């Protein structure tokens, strides 16, 4: 183990001592990573040079105006470049064959140093396949592709403007508390059309900032031919989607976000690729393989897409360079890796339930080449750009995926807590309010390896799609169309939906992880699902939009949910509970439907009971002092019933309760209840907790 860090050796020794039987698996994975990295260093002049290949592959212009072209097409018999610049002559500009399936072409500058391939001109790579067929392809490294309205396929456009966008603002420092606004540029407008980068820059980013989110996670940026794929069927990996605007428009958008202190993450899809061949990677050189596994292994049976061969040297070059290009050319601050579960296992997670048994994470069913690629990707990102953030979308719970590579881990910073939204759906769908299990809720929100960071979320884009339902829709359904006006009576359905929507989001935010995520529009209970234009809906854009305007109408109750979401985020920004140690849960009372916990010096109290309120309810605390209400979901500005007096002071009492040394006592109740103070459990603060209310208390003495 001489080449492994001391920390990694200790970690693996710990696995060995614990008798888990997986020492060899961890060592094998680290050895594969180390040897592959060593080979890159020895044969490619180092990781830095290897991952800069986006500057040499594809079509790149030299300072003198000359054009250098390079492709990897191991199955090709000959390669040519054609386009507007040579009158679409398919054979006038042949590439020279190099070693290892590479091809190169140099086109000298024209008179007076003018580039022979002008900016904005169209190009194609011509491949003569082994059977003699001529194939017209878009370079896998193309930076800009566009599609005319009357065409099916995309065209490759040479992007090299004489004056490219120059960024004006530095990237934000690495965030301690990550509050993510998951976004899609194309739907980020109330209008039924494809919205633009410009629209997002000037209309959505200020909204994100006002809501208290400090990070935007952008979906569907890598070019994809089919809009309704939500960006998950990528055709051109190096091209920013042209349907929203130009590459410079995206650069400006990211720069403006940085000026607001907002971190920008890219939803990167390296788990699979579109099957398109005319304007995608598939069969680029005329063979079934090239970038992908050949045969059945190269096809994802559920996604109907191609699967990368992560053991292939040139695939590693392509994917690692792709990540680096998005960081260095566009200034993205990191990535959310999509479909990590599919990458990690040969079965791709299909028909597999993960129970947490360690045998599920080790063995021949693990795709060690894919895991090695993820380790290389995270190592490269942290080595070259240590401020960048990486997130894994993994439903399996692979151990150590979010531990440093030097420890034998996958190297990710965060993983998505994917069990949490599923739990909320299951509870709302299957249980009556009085049957909600407090222990089960707490278990789901806290059941994580605390040495790995998790991103908690009540719902993401998955729950917003047509065929599924958002939490707001599950809670209020059809009444969202008829009873969300303040001029109409507050019905039991709308009242319940509004109150639970706030409580679910706050408890998920405060208890569920070390980061928080929300999909755009869900914060205010967007009243409609998301459905992209397709044949099944007559190519309609009616549902491919976000009606932000609803929050600006003071006659609609959506503004209450919007205000609560904003203040919840602002409170986290002030106290930083996401970056604090895990919460101490002092109570999860089944019959009372009360959950109480402490985190970041705050006390969070939730009464999920549908109708029972409590007077002088004892809550155990760690730090004595005087407490006051900081956030109250029952406040008028959040659509609540105003049952709590915010001037009330709660004094701690030296009376142990719920395994805490002190407890709180309310100075005056100011309620209509005449019940006697409740008898305590063994250890104890006394608070009035109305039904369906979440309260956050702070220690006045400490804040002074």
N, C-alpha and C positions, 0 to 999 in steps of 0.2 A: 504493500500500500504506500510505497514511498512517494508516489506522485499525487496522492490524495491529501487534502488539507487535514490538519489535526482535528478540526471540528467534525469533518465528515467521517474520519476514522472513529471518533468517539460515538457518533450517531450509529454507525454500523455495528460497532461493538455492543452498543446498548440493545440493538435488535437481536444480536446473537445471544447475549446474556439472558434476555427475556424469553428465549426459546421459541421465537415465533417462526423459526425455520426459513426466514426470508433474507437472511444475511447475504447469501450468494446472489439472489436476484438484485439486491441493491448494488452489490459490488459489480455485478455484470453490467448493469445499466450505466454506472459511473465509468467503468472501464471503456465501454463503447463510446460514451461521450468524450472521454479523455483522448482516446486513440483517434477519433475522428477529428477532434480539434487539433491534435498533434499533426495529423496528415495535412490539414489545411495550412498550418504554420510552415510545414516543411516543403510542401509542393506548390503553394499559391502565393508565397511571399507574405503570409500572415493573414489573420482574420480581417484586418482592416482593408487590405487590398482586395481580398476575395469578395467581401460584401459591398465593395464599391463598383461592382460589375455593371450596375445600371448606367455607369458613365461610359462604358465601352461597348456593351451589347445594345442591339437595336440600331437606331440611327442617331449619331451624335455629331455635332459640328465642332470642328477645331477653331481655334482663335483666328487662324488665317482664312477661314471661310470654307476650308475643305470638309468633306463629309466622310466619316468613318462608320462602316456598317459591319455588324457582327451578329451571327445567329448560331444557334446550336440545333442542328437538324441531322441526327445520326443516320436516319433512314433515307435521306435524300440522295439522288444520283447527281443532281446539280441544283444550284440556287442562283436566282437572279433578282435584281431590284428593278421595278418598273413603276411608272406613275406619270403625273402631269409633266414632270421635268424632262422626260424623254419621249413624250408623245405616246406613252403606253406601249413602247416597244418591249416585248417580254424578254428579249435576249441580248440587248445592247449593253447591259451592265451585269456581267456574271461575277459571282463571288468566287474567291479562291478557296479551295479545300484545305483545311488544316488538320491537325491531329484531333483525335477524340470526338469526331463528329462536328467540329466547329467549321464555320465558313466566314470569310471576311472580304470586305470590298472597300477600297478607298477611291473617292471621287474628288479630284483636285478642284480648287476654287476656280471660279470663272474669271473673266477679265475684271480688273480693278478690285479683285478680292471678293466679288459677290459669291455667295454660296450657290452651288449648282442645284440644290433642292431648296426652293424658297419656302419661307414660313407660310403655312396655310395650304400648301399643295398636298394633293392626295397621293398615296403610295400603296404598293402591294409588294410582298415578297412572293416570288414565283418559285415553286418547288417542283422539280421534275422527280416524280416518285419512282420507285423501283420498277413499277410496271409501265413506265414511260408516260404516265398521265401528268399533265400540267395542272398544278393546284395553285390558286391565287389565295394568299393568306395575309392576315394582319400579323405583324411582328408581335411575339409574346411580350416584348418590351415597349410596345407603343405607348406613348404618353397621352395621346388624345385621339379619341374616335368619336365620330358623329353619325347620326342616321337621319337622312331626309325623310320627310313625312310619307313620301310615296314609295319608300323602299323597306324591305324586310331586314336586310343586313346592315351592319355598321360599316362605315368607311374609315380608313386610317388617314388621319390628317397630321402632317408634320408640324409639330408645335415648337417654334423657336422664334418668339417675337423679338424684335430689335430692342424693345424696352419692356422687360418683364417686371412684375410687381416687386417692389422692394419693401421688405417688412420694416415697420417703424418701432415696434415694441418688443421687449425681451419676453421670453417664455416665463410663465409664473414659476415660483419656487415649488418644490415638491410639497404636496398638501399632506397635512396630518389627518384631517377629517375630510373624507371624500363624499360629497353629496352630488350624485350623478343625475343629470337630466338626459335620459335616453331619447334621442331625437332622430327624425327623418326629415331631411330638407324638403323633399318633394311634397309632403303633406302638411307642411308647417304654415298653412294659411287657411282662412275660412272660405276662400274661393275654390270652386271646383276646377282646379287645373294643377299642373305641375309647378310648384313654387320654386323659387330660385335661391341661389346662394346669397344674392343681394337682399332678397326679402328676409332671409334668416339673419343676415348681418344687422339690418337696421330695424327689424320688427320683432324678432324672436330673442336675440341675445339680450336686449334690455329687459325683456320679460324674465328671462332666466336669472339675470342678476338680481332683479327685484324680488324674485321668489326665494332667493337665498341659496340657490344651487351654485356650486363653485366648479362644476365640471360638466361638460357636454360630451356625450358619447354619440358619435354620428354613425348611423346605419346607412347602408346602400350608397356608399361613396365610390367604392371600386366599381368600375363600369360593368353593367349587367344588361343584357339585351332585353330581358323580360322584366318589365317594371313590377309586375305583380309578384315576382319572386322575393320581394322585400330586400333585394340586394344579395341574396344568398346563392345565386347562380351566376358567379362572376365569369365574364368573358375576357376582359382586359384588365390584368392585375395592376398594371402601372398607370392606368388612365383614370383620372377623376371623372365621374359621370358628367357627360356633356349636357344631359337633359336639364341640369340646373344652371348651367352657365359655363364659363371658361375656367381653366386651371388658375388663372390670376384672380378670378372671383372667389375661388375657394381659399386661395392664399390670403386674400384680403379679409375674408370672413374669420379665419383663424387668428390673424393679426389683431383684428378688432376684439375678438374674444380675449386674447392675451392682454389687451389694454384694459379690460375690465377685471383682470385677475382670474379669468376663467380658464381652466385647463381643458384641453380638447383631446379626446380619445377617438381612435378609429376602430370601428367594428371590422376586424380583419378576418377574411375567410380563406384560410389555408387548409381547411379540412377536406375540400373537394372543389371541383370546377365544373362549369357548364359543359354539356355535351356538344355545344355548337362547334362546328369545324370551320365554317365560312368566316366567322368573326370571333372565334374562340381558340383555346389551346388544343382542343381535341383533334387528333390526327394531323398535327401541324406538319410533320414531315412525311405524311402519307401512311404511316404505320399506326398500329393500334396502341403502341406504347409511348415512346418519346418521354413525355413528362409523367406518364402514368404507368401503373401496372398493366400488363396485357391480360387479356382474358377476363374471366369473371371477377378476379381480385381487383381489377381496375374499375369496377362499376359498383356504385352504391344502389342497392335494390330498392330502397324507399325513396331516395332523393332523385333517382334517375340522373346521376351525375358521375363524373370521373374522379378517381381516387389517385392521389400523388404517390409516386414511388420515392419515399423519404430516404431510401438507402442510396439513391442515385446522386452522384457527385454534382451534376449540373442542376438537378432539382434543388439541392441544397443551395447552390449559388443563386438560383432564381428566386427562391423564397426568402432567403436571408437578405439579399439585395433589395427585394421588394419592401421589406420592413424598413430598411435603412433609408430608401428613397422617400417613403412617406414621412419619416422623421426629418430628414435633412432638406428636402425640397419644399415640403408643405408646412413643416414645423408642428406636426402632430406631437402630442406629449405622451403618447403611449397607445396601447392597443387592448381591446377586448377580443380575445381569440374565440371565434365561434366554433362550435362542433368539436370541442376537445375530446369529449367522450368517444365520438366516432373515430377520432385519430388514435386514441390510446389502445383500442382493442380490435382484434381481427374481426370480432363479431359486430363491431360498431355500436354496441349497446342494443342491437335489435333483438327483441324478445327476451331481454335479460333484465331481471330485477336485482338491484344491488342492496344487499342486507347489511353490509358493513363487515362481513367476514373477510379476513385478510387474504384468504385463498382466492377471492374474486379479483384481487389486484396483482397477483403474481402467477406466473405460469406461462405456458405456450400461447395462451389466448391474448397476451399483452403484445402489442406491436412495438417492439423495442426500438425499431428504426424511427417510428413516429415520435416516441417519447424522447429519443435522442435528439431529433430535430427541435422539439420544443425546448429542451435543455440548451441546445446551441443558440436558439433564438433569444432566449432570456439572458444567456451569458453574453451574447454579442451586444444586446441592448444595454445591459447594465455596465458593460465594459466601455462602450463608446459613448453612451448617453445615460449616465447613472440617475438623472432626474426623471427618466421615463417610468411610466407605470404599466404593468401588464396584468391582465385579468383573464382567468380561465373560466369558460362556460363548460363546467363538468358536472354531470348529474351523478356520476358513479361514486364520488368521494375518494378518489385515489389518494392514499396517504402520501404526505410530504410533497404534494404537487406545488404547494405554496411555501416551500422552504428553499433556501438558497441552493444553487447548484453545487456549491462547495461542500454542502452537507449531504449530497446525494439526492437532493430534491429536484423538483421540476423548474424552480426558479421564478415562479409567478409571485406577484405581490398579493393578489386577492383571488378568491374564487367566489362564484355566485352561490348564494344559499338557496338552491332551487327547490328545496323541500318546503320552504315557507309559503310561497304563493299557492302551492298545491294543497297545503293544510288549510289555508283560509277558504279556498274553494270548497274543499270537502266539508268543512264545518258549516258554511252558509247553505250549501246544497242539501246536506243530509240531516242536520240537527235543528231542533227547535232551540230558541234562545235560552230557555231554562235548562237545556241539556248540554250546553257548552261545557267542556271539561277544561278547567283552569290549569290543571297539572299538565295536560296534554299540550295546551297552547304554549306554556312556559318551556316544556321539554323541547318542542319543535324549534322555538326561538333561541334556545341556549345549547342545543345538541350539536356542538361543533368542536373541532380540535382547536383549543385556544392558542396554540403555537402557530396556527395558520389563520390568516385574516379572511373574513367572509364579508360579502356584500349582501346586506339584507334588503328585501323588497317585498311589498305586498302584492304587486303585480307588475308585469313588464309588457312589452309589445305583444307577447304571445297571447295574453289574456284580452287584448284589445281587438284581435283579428276576428273577422266574421267567422261564425261557426263556434266561437267561444263567447264568453261574456266578461266584461270588466266587473270589478267589485261593486261599483255604483249600479250597474245594470242588474246584477244579481240581487242587490238589496232593494232596489226601487222599481226596476223593470218598466212597464208601460207608463207608470205614473210620472216618470221623468218628462214625458211629453205633455202632460196635462196639469200637473200640480207643483211645478217648481217656481211658480210665480208667488211673490209675497202677497199679492192681492187675492190669492185663493187661500182657502183654509189649509192649515198645516195638517195633513192627513197622517194617520198612524204609520203608514208605509213610508212616506217621505221623512217623517220625524225619525223613525228607526234608522232609515238608510243614512241620513245625514250624521246622526250621532255615532253610529257604528263605523262609518267610513273614516271619521276623524280618529276614533279610538284605535282602530286596526292599524292605521298608518303610524300613529305615534308609538304604539307599543312595538311595532316592527322596527321603527327607526331607532328607538332607545335601547331595545333589548336584543335585537336579532343579529348584530354583527359589528364590524369595525368600519363599515361604509354603508351608504344607503343609496338606493336607485329608484327612480320613478320614470315611467314613460310619459312623454309629453301629452298633456291634456288630462291624464288620469288624476292629476292632483285636484282638479275641480269637478271630477265625476263626469267627464265628457259623455254626453247623452247618446252617442251613436258609436257603433263598432267601426272598425277600419276594414275597408274592402277596396282593393285597387281595381282600376278599370280592366275588364276582361270580357270574354264572350258571354259568360254566364250572367253578367249584369249590363249587357249592351254597351260595354266600354264606358261605363259611367264613372265620373269623378266625384259623384255626390258624397260618397263615403270615404274618399281618399283625401281627407282634409281634417283640420283641427279647428274647431269653432272657438277660438280664443275670445271672440267678441262677446260670448255669453257671460264672461266674468266681469265685463265692463257695464253690464246692464244691472242697475241697482234694484230693478224690480224682480230679478231672478235670484234664486237661492244658491246658484253655482258660486257666487262671489263669497259666500260664507266658507265653503270648502277651500277655495283659493286662498283666502285670508289665513285660514288655519294652517295650511301647508306652508305658506310664507313664514308665519311666526314660529312654527315648529323648526324650520331650518335656521332662522335667525337665532333662535335659542341655542341650537346646537353649535352654531358659529361662536356664540358667546361662551359656552361652557365646555364644548369639545368632548361630549360623551363618547363619540365614535372612536376617538383616540385614547380614551380612558380604559383602564382594566375592565374586564367583564363585570356586569352588574351583580350585586348581592340581592337575591330574591328572598325577601323575608316572609312573604305570604302568597299563597295560591289556594284560597279557601273555596272549596267546591260548592257548598250550599249557599254561601254569601255571594259567590261569583266575583270575588275581589282578588286582584293581584297587586302586590306592592313590592317595589325594589328600589335600591339606591345605586346611582351611578354618577360619577363626576361631581359628587357633592350634592346632588339633587335627589329628591324623593319623588318617585313616580307612583301614583295610585290610580288604579282602574277598577271601576265598578261596572261589570258587564251584566249585572242583573237587570232584566227587562222592566221591572217596576219597583223593586225594593230599594229604598234609600236608607242610609244609616247615619245616626247621630252619635257623636262622641266615639267614633270607631278608632280603636287603638292600632297604631302602626309602629313597629319597631324601627329604631334609628341607631346609627353609630355615633354621630357627633351631636352633643347637646347644644341647646341654644334656642333662639326665637326664630320661628319659621313663618313665611308668608307665601301666598299663592303667586306663582310666576306665570303659569299657563293654565287656562281653564277651558276645556272644550265646551262647557255649558254657557260661556259668555255670549252676550247678544251679538257681537260682531262675527261670531262663528255659527250663528243660527241656533244657539242654545236657549235654555229657558231661564237663565240668570238666577239660579238658585243659590249661588255662593256669594258671600260678601267678601270682596277682595281686601277690605280693610282689616279683616280678622287676623289676629296674631295667634300662632300656635306655639306654646311653650313646652319644652321637653320636661319630662318627669323622670327622676331616677327610679325607674320601675322596669326591670328587664322584661322584654317581650319578644317573642319570635326570634330568640337567639341573638338579640341586639341588646346592648347594655342600657340603653335609654329608650324613652318613648315620648311621643308628642301629645300635648293636651291643648285643646282649643280654649281660648280665653272667653269667648262668648259665641253662642251658636247662632242666634238670630234665625231660627227656623220655627215652623209650626208644629214640630214634633214634640210630644210630651213624654217620650220613652225615657226610662232611667238609663244611665250610662251602662254600656255593655260590659259584662264580665270578661276579663282578659284571659288569654292563654298564659303560659308560664312566664314568658318574658315580655317591654313595650314602648306614641303621640296620639292624641284624640282629635279626630277630624270628622266633619260632616261630609259624607260622600253621597250625593244624589245618584239615582239610578242612571245607567248608561252615560257615565261621565268619567273623563280622565283629568287628573289634576297633577301639576308639577309644583313642588314646593322647594323653596331655597332657604338657606340659613342666613338670616339677616345679619347676624353677628360676624360671620365669616366674610360676607360681601362688603361690610364696612371696611 
